Amino acid sequence: MFWVLLLLLAWAAAGISCTRLCLAAVRAASVDADAARGHDLTLYEAAFLSGGPARVADLTLVSMARQRRLLLAHTGWATVVDPRGRDDMERSVIGAIGPEGQSRIAPVRATAADADSVRRLADRLVAAGLAVPDGARTTVAEAVRQVRAAAAAVLALAVAALLLPAQSTGNEVPVAVWFALPLLLTVSCLAIARIEVHPYTRWASPAGQRLLGTLARHSDASGDDRTYLTSVAVRGVRAIGEPGVRAALTHRDRDAGLGGWLQGAREGG
């Protein structure tokens, strides 16, 4: 009857993971459904709700590059042209680049994403009911991954139980049937989550997602500069039209040596 212990493990994995998913979904749905009314998202807010602090840093870099106040080399270097930031986000980027006016882009993005200005932006969005609070950011997406892992564990435990010799349930019910119950629980939770709370966002509340949906539709309506930046805020680096800028932001940060530094300096200015 060793298979019973495996069954208990299967139920524990399924029960704990499904409970976490339910709690995460409840927390995500607890934000005021009317929070989106009367709120017009700024570009920085749209970037945060779409991709978090890293997206805000990317948007700031792209915006400054389009205004020729920052040069982004495809080798992964950023060079400051205009050292006067027009808002807190830009000042964070310039400060992250440093007094020499040139730096690798990867550490600049990381530092700017962790700046106080981004944290204040996050706090405002949470207070407005548009962003998911910090305590709930391991929400539905991570909980769904846990349920998927639990489903795989249940299958593995079922196979192990079936491979054990002399399997007898005592009431002629096949062992596989007993393991089918926790598997059904996990699959059902995944199906409900797919219908009720998909997409599994890490940053935007349901109200924030509705605003983002409206913003995304409007971003396809025209081709002006703000529309372009809106696309970058909502869709990320893949929406960048300039190949050089996109290469700069997708460049893998590695030790390029003196040759790479000189090449970046030449392209940067």
Secondary structure, 3 states (H helix, E strand, C coil): CHHHHHHHHHHHHHHHHHHHHHHHHHHHHCCCCCCCCCCCCCHHHHHHHHHHHHHHHHHHHHHHHHCCCEEEECCCEEEECCCCCCCHHHHHHHHHHCCCCEEEHHHHHHHHHCCHHHHHHHHHHHHCCCECCHHHCCCHHHHHHHHHHHHHHHHHHHHHHHHCCCCCCCCCCCHHHHHHHHHHHHHHHHHHHHHHCCCCCCCECHHHHHHHHHHHHHHCCCCCHHHHHHHHHHHHHHHCCCHHHHHHHHCCCCCCHHHHHHHHHHHHC
